């Protein structure tokens, strides 16, 4: 009673905590958890795959065999070998070809959208590109399997249409939309006054793009390409369906190959948990994780460089 | 050409002359029946309140306004006696003849040297030898009084210069293209008083060699740095006389009100 009268006798209430204060605090905590969860998850995933693959790394692992042998025979009766060289070659060849397809496509589209298209054409194209990016990879794989496969057999007169060429084209088309979006952002970030300055000097549209816009956007464009490469390394389903899934160091684009990711996807379900095969697959996972992590990191640093320079 | 020669004799002492120039941004009319004769070799300033069409006029003469597809233009603009909207006129050649300096310095994000050579390279196809290029860079930078400051860092990015130096560089890079007219759209508005003074000095330096048309918000600047002055209001030219006369004995009430600061 005494206390209450003292409180009410105060003319100010600077220490009052109202509902808004609690909402504000709650939102702050929620946002903080949301923000930090990405870091927690990535560390958690890394710890998990490292733990699962560690047994192999510490036990049967032979650095030389793992990275330099093309023989991936995890289920061999006599002597199981775990060499991923052929798988790396498979992933690298498919990704390389995919970039050859995707870079001209995505840069061309991005330049058209950012520099030439206006009004409705531009909006329509942007939406279409975003829609393309949302096509599930299994659909792309299906296109590779059902459409590209017979087409390649027909056109090039080869026995198998599921090969580096097929997967490279499919993966290139898959990576192109996201690369286009990022490349377009990079071109958009070039201030219009640079274009105006160059045009006022009498430069043609092409000269403006070639001499001013592309050099100014080069970091962002490189970032777009690197993200495409990262996508290529990480893509699983479409590659599994379109490569032919044969362990092979490719001699030409018509050879079937097998990708790192596809190997994990196809085999992990059939291995006994804790077996050397299981652990070897997780070691592939670690390698993939590190590769894509490094590529994404480089892409990020490169894109960031654009703002500093 | 022939019809015009019959109707009005070409006055070779005119750098820019317009007849019945109207301009619309979409449905908004920004310029109304502009008839202007701007003399060769002089510095002419354009004053008037914001939105009166000064910049629009400038951007029309360089044809940079046509970057925007909603701009519509009627009437005639002659630069050095030739109609820049003529059917046989190549827009890029007009822009080469008529250099433009913008309100905010806009050097390209490449080296100082490449900035100077940019216009030259795109118009010659870049077949100039290194020695000649060096000469072009040196002479352009000397003309804008920038050579001594930047001669040791020609390969630095132009965007690292101070604003005043950037604006001087933007003027310098027009010169190798050999324009006859220089248009300046409030070239000093981003500069401090010292930078402004330096650019004004430069204007006098370039006077005679080029016809200079400078838009300014700053009446003191118009008075200091120009020989003829044009006062515009609501898309129309109100008065065009010798600068001293404009400020001492303006003929129109609107002009008097503006230069006395009653609006603007």
Interface residues (C-beta under 8 A of the other chain):
Chain A: X118 X193 X194 X196 X197 X198 X199 X200 X201 X202 X203 X204 X207 X211 X212 X215 X216 X309
Chain B: X62 X64 X67 X69 X92 X93 X95 X96 X99 X100 X102 X104 X106 X107 X108 X109 X110 X118 X119 X122 X123 X170 X173 X174 X177
